[in-house]
């Protein structure tokens, strides 16, 4: 089969999962009554919460699963790299929350303020309580722009931008268009960070944009990262170093952004080797990847580990202390990259294990840490990094995925978005494991 044919088959496939969506259907939106009880309560309506809620509500029936989510809009956040690069619109990454909620689930449009696993209850922002037999925590991670001194104010000035928020992502393309000459700085904070590949993806798009519009010779593109390497997986790190060399990008390892001075257009970095020392760079453009951390509601609860993330078994997603509590995605302490691709595998495993425990059985260890990071290296090229807990490549296609390819860019820009909206959120996508086995003739994990 030609590679384009493989992509088409992947796009058109309907992988196991039975959540059925009627035309124009929507979940039941309720004003919750105090002491409401559900078989399963899902805290969070992001990719993890919606996909798990869909699977479980389909199995357990209408009225048995509630999803607590305060927002009216659901974003496909992986698209924001291309929004920032001017290749996609912000509106193309958004849908109304009511249109992605599972039709058999009850939508509680409120915010989670407290989780008490001792009483099997969740307290809402309005003070009312919702009780559960089983709890799935999928609240995501907190983006902390405010932790960088001067940054919130700097966003109102030219050239300072970030692809990590719908409020700032469109500023990135504005900064690319307005750039004339000087330093274009791209930052990478201390972990944890959602989508660790995103800070450099937009940097490569900036290089391509500047070259196309005759600005590259006037731009010094810098990648200032707190880490010791450009990527954690050796194979892809080596490939990315070649990209950096070809694009003549300046790499500065061990630097963490701590302050932005918009009046003088300075970015101040602490040295990881000696945090009391700082170094400053003037910028014409500054793309900030912000520090991230656990949400206060999780951090202050009894389900959190010492770092503030939900403490679960990394292979089953079941809580290590409370057997009726499960978690997935960015809010969990599962030691893999915090990406939507990881959730694609986690949501199916979690749902299966929760149902097994509910039926009197045990959660089966089966998650191997699969995640994916489509590393865009230009407007028509992408390295599709896929790897496991041990940071070993776990690739779907029978080709060298460490090589930038237009086909992988197409996967990232269009196919993955289609899979997200039409399959993942509807409980029909469990990750690429089945395709990986087929394409490797059953010899791959």
C-alpha positions as CSV (number, residue, x, y, z in Angstrom):
1,X,0.0,0.0,0.0
2,X,1.3,3.5,-0.9
3,X,1.9,5.7,2.1
4,X,-0.9,8.1,1.1
5,X,-3.2,5.1,1.0
6,X,-2.1,4.3,4.6
7,X,-3.0,7.8,5.7
8,X,-6.4,7.5,4.0
9,X,-7.2,4.2,5.6
10,X,-6.2,5.6,9.0
11,X,-8.5,8.6,8.5
12,X,-11.5,6.5,7.4
13,X,-11.0,3.8,10.0
14,X,-13.5,3.3,12.9
15,X,-11.6,1.8,15.8
16,X,-13.3,-0.1,18.6
17,X,-15.7,1.9,20.8
18,X,-19.5,2.1,20.7
19,X,-20.5,5.7,21.7
20,X,-23.2,6.6,19.3
21,X,-24.0,10.2,18.4
22,X,-27.4,11.1,17.1
23,X,-27.5,14.1,14.7
24,X,-27.4,17.4,16.6
25,X,-27.7,15.5,19.9
26,X,-26.4,17.1,23.1
27,X,-25.9,15.9,26.6
28,X,-28.3,16.8,29.4
29,X,-27.4,20.1,30.9
30,X,-28.6,20.4,34.5
31,X,-28.6,22.7,37.4
32,X,-27.3,20.2,39.9
33,X,-29.3,19.5,43.0
34,X,-27.4,19.2,46.3
35,X,-26.6,15.6,47.1
36,X,-27.0,14.3,43.5
37,X,-25.4,10.9,43.2
38,X,-24.0,9.3,40.0
39,X,-22.4,5.9,39.2
40,X,-19.5,7.8,37.7
41,X,-18.5,11.5,38.0
42,X,-15.9,12.8,35.6
43,X,-14.2,15.9,36.7
44,X,-13.2,17.9,33.7
45,X,-14.4,18.2,30.1
46,X,-11.2,18.3,28.2
47,X,-10.0,15.5,25.8
48,X,-9.6,13.0,28.6
49,X,-12.9,13.8,30.4
50,X,-15.0,13.8,27.2
51,X,-13.5,10.6,25.8
52,X,-13.8,8.7,29.0
53,X,-17.3,10.1,29.7
54,X,-18.4,9.0,26.3
55,X,-17.2,5.4,26.7
56,X,-18.6,5.0,30.2
57,X,-22.0,6.7,29.6
58,X,-22.5,4.5,26.5
59,X,-21.8,1.4,28.7
60,X,-23.7,2.5,31.8
61,X,-26.6,4.3,30.1
62,X,-28.2,7.7,30.3
63,X,-28.2,9.4,33.7
64,X,-25.4,7.3,35.3
65,X,-22.4,9.4,34.3
66,X,-22.0,13.1,35.0
67,X,-19.3,15.4,33.6
68,X,-18.4,18.5,35.5
69,X,-17.1,21.3,33.2
70,X,-17.7,25.1,33.5
71,X,-16.6,26.2,30.1
72,X,-18.8,26.8,27.0
73,X,-16.0,26.1,24.5
74,X,-13.9,23.0,23.9
75,X,-10.6,23.6,22.1
76,X,-8.5,21.2,20.1
77,X,-5.3,22.6,21.6
78,X,-2.7,20.7,19.5
79,X,-3.8,22.9,16.5
80,X,-2.6,26.0,18.3
81,X,0.9,25.6,16.9
82,X,-0.5,26.1,13.4
83,X,-2.8,28.9,14.6
84,X,0.3,30.7,15.9
85,X,2.0,30.1,12.6
86,X,-0.8,31.5,10.6
87,X,-1.7,28.2,8.9
88,X,-5.0,27.6,10.7
89,X,-7.6,29.8,12.3
90,X,-8.4,29.8,16.0
91,X,-12.0,29.2,15.3
92,X,-11.0,25.9,13.5
93,X,-9.7,24.6,16.8
94,X,-13.0,25.3,18.7
95,X,-16.4,23.8,19.1
96,X,-19.2,24.5,21.5
97,X,-19.0,22.3,24.6
98,X,-22.6,21.3,24.2
99,X,-21.7,19.8,20.8
100,X,-18.9,17.5,22.1
101,X,-20.5,16.4,25.4
102,X,-21.6,12.7,25.2
103,X,-25.4,12.6,24.7
104,X,-25.9,10.0,27.4
105,X,-23.9,11.9,30.0
106,X,-25.2,14.6,32.3
107,X,-23.3,17.9,31.9
108,X,-22.9,19.7,35.2
109,X,-21.9,23.2,34.1
110,X,-19.9,24.2,37.2
111,X,-16.4,24.2,38.6
112,X,-14.9,21.6,40.9
113,X,-13.7,23.3,44.1
114,X,-13.1,20.3,46.4
115,X,-12.5,16.6,46.0
116,X,-13.1,14.4,49.1
117,X,-12.3,10.7,48.4
118,X,-13.3,9.8,52.0
119,X,-16.9,10.8,51.5
120,X,-16.9,10.0,47.7
121,X,-18.0,13.6,47.0
122,X,-17.1,16.6,44.8
123,X,-18.0,20.1,46.0
124,X,-18.9,22.6,43.3
125,X,-18.1,26.3,43.1
126,X,-21.6,27.1,44.3
127,X,-21.1,25.0,47.4
128,X,-23.3,22.1,46.3
129,X,-22.1,18.5,46.5
130,X,-22.1,15.7,43.9
131,X,-21.6,12.2,45.2
132,X,-20.1,9.3,43.2
133,X,-19.4,5.6,43.3
134,X,-16.5,6.1,40.9
135,X,-14.5,9.2,40.1
136,X,-12.5,10.0,37.1
137,X,-10.2,13.1,37.5
138,X,-9.4,14.7,34.2
139,X,-8.9,18.4,35.2
140,X,-5.8,19.1,33.1
141,X,-2.9,21.3,34.2
142,X,-2.6,24.9,35.2
143,X,-0.8,27.3,32.9
144,X,1.0,29.8,35.1
145,X,1.9,32.9,33.0
146,X,1.8,34.9,36.3
147,X,4.8,33.1,37.6
148,X,7.0,35.0,35.2
149,X,7.5,38.6,36.5
150,X,6.2,41.2,34.1
151,X,4.8,38.7,31.6
152,X,1.0,39.3,32.0
153,X,1.6,43.0,31.4
154,X,4.0,42.3,28.5
155,X,1.3,40.5,26.5
156,X,-0.3,43.8,25.9
157,X,2.9,45.0,24.1
158,X,4.1,44.1,20.6
159,X,6.2,41.0,20.0
160,X,5.3,39.1,23.2
161,X,3.2,36.0,22.5
162,X,2.4,32.4,23.4
163,X,0.7,29.5,21.7
164,X,-0.4,28.2,25.2
165,X,-3.7,30.2,25.5
166,X,-6.6,31.0,23.2
167,X,-6.1,34.6,24.4
168,X,-2.5,34.9,23.2
169,X,-2.1,32.4,20.4
170,X,-3.1,34.9,17.6
171,X,-0.5,37.3,18.9
172,X,2.1,34.9,17.7
173,X,1.3,35.3,14.0
174,X,1.0,39.0,14.5
175,X,4.5,39.0,15.9
176,X,5.8,37.0,12.9
177,X,4.2,39.5,10.5
178,X,5.5,42.6,12.4
179,X,9.0,41.3,12.9
180,X,11.7,43.4,11.3
181,X,15.1,42.6,12.8
182,X,16.7,41.4,16.0
183,X,16.3,38.5,18.4
184,X,13.4,36.1,18.0
185,X,13.5,34.2,21.3
186,X,11.6,31.0,22.0
187,X,11.5,29.7,25.6
188,X,11.2,26.3,27.3
189,X,10.4,26.3,31.1
190,X,11.2,23.9,33.9
191,X,9.0,20.9,33.8
192,X,6.2,19.9,34.0
193,X,4.9,21.3,30.7
194,X,2.0,20.4,28.5
195,X,3.1,19.3,25.0
196,X,6.8,19.7,25.5
197,X,7.4,19.7,21.8
198,X,5.3,22.9,21.2
199,X,8.0,25.4,22.2
200,X,10.2,24.5,19.3
201,X,7.5,23.7,16.7
202,X,6.6,27.4,16.5
203,X,10.3,28.3,16.3
204,X,10.7,26.2,13.1
205,X,7.6,27.8,11.6
206,X,9.0,31.2,12.5
207,X,12.2,30.3,10.6
208,X,10.2,29.2,7.5
209,X,8.0,32.3,7.7
210,X,11.0,34.6,7.9
211,X,12.7,32.9,5.0
212,X,9.6,33.1,2.8
213,X,9.1,36.8,3.5
214,X,12.8,37.8,3.2
215,X,13.3,38.5,6.9
216,X,15.6,35.6,7.9
217,X,18.9,37.4,7.3
218,X,17.8,40.0,9.8
219,X,16.7,37.5,12.5
220,X,18.7,35.8,15.2
221,X,16.4,32.9,16.2
222,X,17.2,31.7,19.7
223,X,15.9,28.6,21.6
224,X,16.5,29.2,25.4
225,X,15.6,26.0,27.2
226,X,15.8,25.1,30.8
227,X,16.7,21.5,29.9
228,X,20.1,19.9,29.0
229,X,18.9,18.6,25.6
230,X,16.6,19.6,22.8
231,X,14.4,16.5,23.2
232,X,14.3,13.6,25.7
233,X,14.3,10.8,23.1
234,X,17.8,10.3,21.7
235,X,16.6,9.4,18.1
236,X,14.5,12.5,17.7
237,X,17.0,14.7,19.6
238,X,19.7,13.8,17.0
239,X,17.3,14.5,14.1
240,X,16.2,17.9,15.6
241,X,19.9,18.9,16.1
242,X,20.3,18.5,12.4
243,X,17.3,20.7,11.8
244,X,18.6,23.3,14.2
245,X,22.0,23.3,12.4
246,X,20.4,23.6,8.9
247,X,18.2,26.5,10.1
248,X,21.1,28.2,11.9
249,X,19.3,28.5,15.2
250,X,21.1,29.5,18.4
251,X,20.6,27.0,21.2
252,X,21.1,28.0,24.8
253,X,20.7,25.2,27.3
254,X,20.1,25.6,31.0
255,X,18.2,28.9,30.8
256,X,14.8,29.5,32.4
257,X,12.8,32.6,31.8
258,X,12.0,34.4,35.0
259,X,11.1,38.0,34.0
260,X,10.0,40.1,31.0
261,X,10.7,43.8,30.8
262,X,8.5,45.2,28.1
263,X,9.7,48.8,28.5
264,X,13.2,47.8,27.5
265,X,12.2,44.7,25.5
266,X,14.4,42.5,27.7
267,X,13.9,38.8,28.6
268,X,15.7,37.7,31.8
269,X,16.7,34.1,32.4
270,X,18.0,32.3,35.4
271,X,20.9,29.9,34.9
272,X,19.8,26.4,36.0
273,X,23.4,25.6,37.1
274,X,23.3,28.6,39.5
275,X,19.8,30.1,39.8
276,X,21.1,33.2,41.6
277,X,22.8,34.2,38.3
278,X,20.8,35.7,35.5
279,X,21.4,36.7,31.9
280,X,19.3,39.1,29.8
281,X,18.6,39.3,26.1
282,X,16.9,42.0,24.1
283,X,14.0,40.7,22.0
284,X,12.1,41.8,18.9
285,X,9.9,38.8,19.3
286,X,9.4,36.7,22.4
287,X,7.4,33.4,22.4
288,X,6.8,32.2,25.9
289,X,6.1,28.6,26.9
290,X,4.9,29.1,30.4
291,X,5.6,27.1,33.6
292,X,2.8,24.7,34.4
293,X,1.6,22.9,37.5
294,X,-1.2,21.1,39.2
295,X,-4.5,22.7,39.8
296,X,-5.1,23.9,43.4
297,X,-8.2,21.7,43.7
298,X,-6.1,18.6,43.0
299,X,-3.0,19.8,44.9
300,X,-5.0,20.4,48.1
301,X,-6.9,17.1,48.0
302,X,-6.1,13.7,49.5
303,X,-5.7,12.1,46.0
304,X,-2.6,14.1,45.2
305,X,1.0,13.0,45.4
306,X,3.8,15.2,46.9
307,X,4.0,17.2,43.7
308,X,0.3,17.9,43.6
309,X,-0.7,15.5,40.8
310,X,-3.3,12.7,41.1
311,X,-1.4,9.7,42.4
312,X,-2.2,6.7,40.2
313,X,-0.7,3.5,39.0
314,X,1.0,4.4,35.8
315,X,-0.1,1.2,34.0
316,X,-3.7,1.0,35.2
317,X,-4.6,4.7,36.0
318,X,-6.2,3.5,39.2
319,X,-5.5,5.5,42.3
320,X,-2.8,4.0,44.6
321,X,-5.0,4.4,47.7
322,X,-8.6,4.9,46.7
323,X,-9.6,2.1,44.3
324,X,-12.8,3.9,43.1
325,X,-10.7,6.9,41.9
326,X,-9.1,7.0,38.5
327,X,-7.2,9.7,36.6
328,X,-5.7,10.4,33.2
329,X,-4.0,13.1,31.2
330,X,-2.2,16.2,32.4
331,X,-3.5,16.2,36.0
332,X,-2.2,12.7,36.7
333,X,1.3,11.7,37.7
334,X,1.6,9.2,34.9
335,X,5.3,9.7,33.8
336,X,4.8,10.3,30.1
337,X,4.5,13.5,28.0
338,X,1.4,15.5,28.7
339,X,-0.2,15.3,25.2
340,X,-3.6,14.5,23.6
341,X,-1.9,11.4,22.0
342,X,-1.2,10.0,25.4
343,X,-4.8,10.5,26.4
344,X,-5.9,8.6,23.2
345,X,-4.4,5.4,24.7
346,X,-5.2,6.2,28.4
347,X,-8.9,6.8,27.9
348,X,-9.6,3.3,26.6
349,X,-7.4,1.6,29.3
350,X,-8.9,3.6,32.1
351,X,-12.5,2.9,31.0
352,X,-11.9,-0.8,30.7
353,X,-10.2,-1.0,34.1
354,X,-12.9,1.1,35.8
355,X,-15.7,-1.2,34.5
356,X,-13.7,-4.2,35.5
357,X,-13.3,-3.0,39.1
358,X,-17.0,-2.1,39.1
359,X,-17.8,-5.6,38.2
360,X,-15.8,-7.0,41.0
361,X,-12.5,-7.6,39.1
362,X,-9.1,-5.9,39.1
363,X,-7.5,-3.2,37.0
364,X,-5.1,-4.8,34.5
365,X,-1.7,-3.1,34.0
366,X,-1.6,-2.5,30.2
367,X,-0.5,1.1,29.5
368,X,3.1,1.1,28.2
369,X,3.5,4.9,28.3
370,X,2.7,5.5,24.6
371,X,2.7,9.1,23.6
372,X,3.3,11.1,20.4
373,X,4.7,14.4,19.6
374,X,4.4,15.6,16.0
375,X,7.4,17.9,15.7
376,X,6.6,20.4,13.0
377,X,9.8,21.5,11.4
378,X,8.3,23.8,8.7
379,X,5.1,24.5,6.9
380,X,5.3,21.2,5.0
381,X,7.5,19.0,7.1
382,X,7.2,17.1,10.4
383,X,9.0,14.5,12.5
384,X,6.4,12.2,14.1
385,X,8.0,11.2,17.4
386,X,6.3,8.3,19.2
387,X,7.7,6.7,22.3
388,X,7.1,4.9,25.6
389,X,7.8,5.1,29.3
390,X,11.4,4.3,28.7
391,X,11.8,7.0,26.1
392,X,12.3,4.4,23.4
393,X,10.7,4.9,19.9
394,X,7.4,3.2,19.5
395,X,6.6,4.1,15.9
396,X,3.4,3.4,14.0
397,X,4.7,3.5,10.4
398,X,7.3,1.1,8.8
399,X,9.5,4.1,7.8
400,X,12.1,6.2,9.6
401,X,9.9,8.7,11.5
402,X,13.0,10.6,12.6
403,X,13.1,12.1,9.2
404,X,11.1,15.3,8.4
405,X,8.3,14.4,5.9
406,X,5.4,16.3,4.2
407,X,3.2,13.2,4.9
408,X,3.6,13.6,8.6
409,X,2.8,17.3,8.4
410,X,-0.4,16.3,6.7
411,X,-1.1,13.9,9.5
412,X,-0.6,16.7,12.1
413,X,-2.4,19.4,10.3
414,X,-5.5,17.5,9.0
415,X,-5.7,13.8,9.8
416,X,-5.1,14.1,13.6
417,X,-7.6,16.9,13.9
418,X,-10.2,14.7,12.2
419,X,-9.4,11.7,14.4
420,X,-9.8,14.0,17.5
421,X,-13.2,15.4,16.7
422,X,-14.7,12.4,15.0
423,X,-13.1,9.5,16.8
424,X,-11.3,10.3,20.1
425,X,-14.1,12.4,21.6
426,X,-16.7,9.9,20.5
427,X,-15.0,6.9,22.1
428,X,-13.9,5.4,18.8
429,X,-10.1,5.9,19.1
430,X,-7.8,4.0,21.4
431,X,-4.5,5.1,19.9
432,X,-2.6,3.6,16.9
433,X,-1.6,0.3,18.5
434,X,-3.7,-1.8,16.1
435,X,-2.4,0.1,13.1
436,X,1.2,-0.3,14.4
437,X,0.8,-4.1,14.6
438,X,-0.7,-4.3,11.1
439,X,2.0,-2.1,9.6
440,X,4.8,-4.0,11.3
441,X,3.2,-7.4,10.4
442,X,2.4,-8.1,14.1
443,X,6.0,-7.7,15.2
444,X,5.6,-4.4,17.0
445,X,4.3,-3.8,20.5
